[in-house]
Amino acid sequence: MPDSSLELVQGTVDVLILKATSWGPLHGFGISRWIRERTEGALGLQDAALYQALHRLERKGWLESDWGPSENNRRAKYYTLTSTGRAALRERTGNLRRYVAAVFEVLDARTAAG
């Protein structure tokens, strides 16, 4: 991961993982690659943070997992978005959009001097 990649907070990581799995079942490396490719390398996940988030989302019932062969014929755990996870994705995406809009309101504010 390049030094210029942006740091992610836990809630954002969860939303990105849920979004990645909304496209279909993916293993951990596939989720990480999907996020990196969609952001042209600006966002990357450390392995530890990724797998902690995957296990947390699975405990919440937002993801299910099953073992299967990877692209290179190795055993991999594939994560699938559940219907509860899809609802959480919709809710959290809306919350994240409002949060980002509020941050930009602050950042775009003009000083009294103009």
Helices and strands as residue ranges (DSSP letters): H 10-21, E 26-27, H 28-38, H 47-59, E 63-69, E 75-81, H 83-107
